[in-house]
Amino acid sequence: MPSKRTLAKFMLLAGDILLLYGALFVVLLLRYKGSEDLLLIPQHILPFSLVFIFWLVLFGAFGLYDFGFIKNNKRFIYRLLRAMTTNTIFAMLLFYLVPAFEIEPRRNLILIALLSALLIFIWRYAFNLLITRAPSSQVLFFGITQDTQELIEYLLRNPQLGYQPVAWVDLGGKKPASLPLPHFEAHQDLALLVKDFAIDTVIISPELKENKTLVTTLFKLIPLGVAVLEFPKFYEMNIGKIPLSLIGEVWFLENLVGIRKTTYEFFKRVLDIILSIFLIIPAALLFPFIALAIRLDTEGPIFFRQKRVGRGGKEFELVKFRSMVKNAESLNGYKGNGPDSRHTKTGAFLRKNYLDELPQIINILKGDMSFIGPRPERPAYVLELKQKIPFYEMRLLVPPGITGWAQIHMEDDASVEDAPEKIQYDLYYTKNRSLVLDLLIVIKTLFTILRREGR
C-alpha cells in the first residue's frame, strides 16, 4: 500500500500537470476566442507536452518534489522562480530551433509561462502550508543515542515529513544535553502513555528485540493501533543514509551479502555504454578548445592521470582534464580532491561546469567506472580510511561513479573529516541501488550543474 508521502507526491505532481495544461488552454482560448485560429489549438498540444515534461524534470532537479525542502521560505520561492525562468528559456529555444513547431512563442509562450508560474506558485504555497499543518504521526522513541537525537531534531525542523516526535523512553545510557521532549522510564505504563500523547508510531533499536519484557510490553500496544518500527530503517527512510554507529557485521549479512542485483547491473552497464557513446561526440568536438585553453593557461600536460580504487579494490587509472598547476600534489596544503587556490583559471572554469570530467567517459567505456556510484578514491586514501572507519571497504562493492548519492547530499565529500558521513550515504546507495534511484541522482546532479557550484 502506498505511503502517505508517496500519495502526497503523486498529488503534487498531478496538480502541477493539471495547472500547466490549464494555463496552456486558458491562454489559447482567451487569445483565439471568436477567431478561426481556435482550430490551431490542437497543434500546440504536442510541442507543449514535450516542454511540460522537461519542466517537470527541472522541478525535480530543483528539489521541488523533495519533502525535505517542501516548506514555504525564501529558498523555496527562489528555487521555484529559477526553475520557471530556466524552463521558459528552454521552451523559447525549442520553439525557435525546431521548425516543425509552427507556433509563435513570443505571443503565446510568455503568457503561458507567466500564468503557469502564478498558478503553480499559489498551488505550491497552499500545498506546502497544508502538508506542514496536516496531522502527523505521533512518534515515541525507545532509548536515546546521538543518531536518535539527530533524527529527532531533523523531524522537528521538517514537520512536512509527517512525523512529530512527542516523547522518548529512557533505557539508561547518556542523556542528551538538550532535547525539547519529555522522557519517561521504561517501567511506566506505556499503554497509558500512548493514549495520553495519541502515539501511533513507536521506534525501537534492534537490540530491544532480545529484551523479552519490553517485547511483551510492545506487543500489548498493537491492539491500540500502534506501529512498531526499527530505528535503522526509520532513520534510513527519512534521512537517506545508514546510521553507521548502529550497524555491524550482522547488518551486512542481512542487507548486502548475496544481493547481486544482476538484472539491474546489466541494464545499468548497457545504459552507461549508450550514454558514453552519445556523449563522446560532443566531448570530441570540445576537446581541441579545452586542450588549447589548458596549454595557453599554464605549463603542463592536458590530462590529469591518477590511480584510483574501483570495484572490489581493483586499481585503475582515472583520466580528467588537468585543472591544477603542474605538480600541484607536491605543493604544501594539498587537500586531496577538494578545491583550493592551486586551480588554474581554465581549471576553475572546467571544474565549475564539470567539463574536467569528460575524459572519464573512457573510464566508463572500459568498465572501470559508472556514471552513478561512490566517488573513486586514491589507494593511499582508501588504506588510511579503512584503518579509521569500520566497514569502509564495503563501499567498494559497487563500481565508482562520476556522481553519486553522497555527492548530491554533501557540500564537500572529498575530505578525510567528512568520510564517516560519506560512507553512510555510500552504504545507503549500495543497499538501495536501482535504476529509479540512479535517475533521481541524475536529476539532482542536474540541479547542481544548473546552480553552477562546481566542486
Secondary structure, DSSP 8 states (H G I E B T S, - for coil): ---HHHHHHHHHHHHHHHHHHHHHHHHHHHHHTTSGGGGGTHHHHHHHHHHHHHHHHHHHHTTTT-TTT-SSSHHHHHHHHHHHHHHHHHHHHHHHH-TT--S-HHHHHHHHHHHHHHHHHHHHHHHHHHHHHS--EEEEEES--HHHHHHHHHHHH-GGGSEEEEEEEE-SS---S--SS-EEETTS-HHHHHHHTT--EEEE-GGGGG-HHHHHHHHTTGGGT-EEEEHHHHHHHHHSS--GGG--HHHHHHHTTT---HHHHHHHHHHHHHHHHHHHHHHHHHHHHHHHHHHHHSSS-SEEEEEEE-GGG-EEEEEEE--B-TTGGGSTT--TTS--TTB-HHHHHHHHTTGGGTTHHHHHHHTS-EEESS--B-HHHHHHHHHHSTTGGGGGGS--EEE-HHHHH-S--SSSTTHHHHHHHHHHHHHH--HHHHHHHHHHHHHHHHHT---
